[in-house]
């Protein structure tokens, strides 16, 4: 990986963390009724995004994927319009809860709240790509809790049988809201499930964006070669509650959280870039200022933006 | 004009659409090599290849979920659910995903998708091969639900469903597949979704119905004509959206309405049609609205006397209409 790419990945990880922190402030101010965070998952999301053809390949994200959609091309303004449910929210026009991403122009598939459905959608997108020979790869993102769903199994099986150009990217943070992985499945690694479909299952340190980039690139290349899907398990951790309505003290010890915090991907990657002389103090400061300005601009812009007109409630049930 | 069975009309429609649009792809259980358990897709894989007529894994959730993704990325999928009874594993994908994709994305995404499935009983299908499932989906904004009752309508509505930019459930009555015959044009034609059709003009009362019961109602109307009772038969053809205007017009014309469907009574299409009539034309009516429907039991039993007791017949329709005419 080139130093320039490493810096770009670092930039999007830092941008996401800053947008994320601002969302929580807006929630505590009573301006955003609920927020969902990608705090802790940034390396997995940004590292994988940069291994793909951003905006050309398809991603089917889930609610944890703020850093992913920012890296994919959604702007902080667009994110804030979504968080504050404004009419100009390009994800849903203020119709969906925050973190329900979707922008056709960027090939970000609209998502619902019932988990694992997007695995089937990504499989279908890949089926179309294979038929239409458009050279695109589809990537479904999902938590480890989603792997209990029937549609996880159905999608992986379908995609494996037809050797479709799709990558299943699991962000395993060990908890489905409050339920730990040991109560979710009887295997240690989500990746082990790949064997049941006859596809590769790859485990990667989800807090190392370079390693994530490498395995995602390999999976995408394999998909593009027509060799079929790969299941990637990026082991990571979320540093905040499931949502702004959750209190994770009920199910996780502070010691456990602090132990993972030592491996905060933003901090460790920053230290690495500094140690390797890739990111100078001046560059870091300039980036921080750029991010601060962008987040302030996005917040102001979205706060001033119009709310949806109630007269639009019944629009777009069908084609108009 | 060629005379075809209901099944042949659907197959001819699928073939014609696939010939004109290479984006159309069919998949489902047994649809390829075997041509479907009812043979609706027979010959299509030979003609269009294994890439366009796909024997999929046995998983309804994926059959529909994959179709949603494929539709979004440029195909026009026509997944088949082998029996309407098997559609419930796909309920999540149909209701939560396909139906609301356009709404939830504020018109950024849409899902042009036709889900075909056979419904209805009278063929010894028992509890899991006989159900009428249309009312579940007729409740859902974002879906269209088509229930043709003749070979001609089946082909024209199928073409319209495939041309539609939103998800359409196309429910074929399995007892109609080989029992109904009619003239079907070879050239392509579209019957607009949401338009009911007066299948027989009459003066004394209206039967409002759809799917297989259209032909049964016509037989009942013919019998009653011998007795001097003039029956109008309105075929809804689509149960979402309902053709409100046609429903109101026939009710105002005859003043008496008998609603007939094989699906069970409570919460069925008849309940919605009744509510529309009560809201809009109550004072035009000369008799209480009457519904003749399948009984409120979980589904149709297997043993012949039980199945027969469940099924609506032309005789049962004639008897209900006779009573209503006398009111």
Interface residues (C-beta under 8 A of the other chain):
Chain A: X58 X60 X89 X90 X91 X92 X93 X94 X95 X96 X100 X102 X103 X104 X109 X110 X112 X114 X117 X119 X120 X121 X122 X123 X124 X125 X126 X127 X128 X129 X131 X132 X134 X136 X138 X150 X151 X154 X155 X157 X158 X161 X162 X315 X316 X317 X318 X319 X320
Chain B: X25 X51 X54 X56 X57 X59 X61 X62 X64 X65 X66 X67 X68 X69 X70 X71 X72 X73 X74 X75 X77 X89 X92 X93 X96 X97 X100 X101 X102 X103 X104 X105 X106 X107 X108 X109 X110 X141 X142 X144 X164 X165 X166
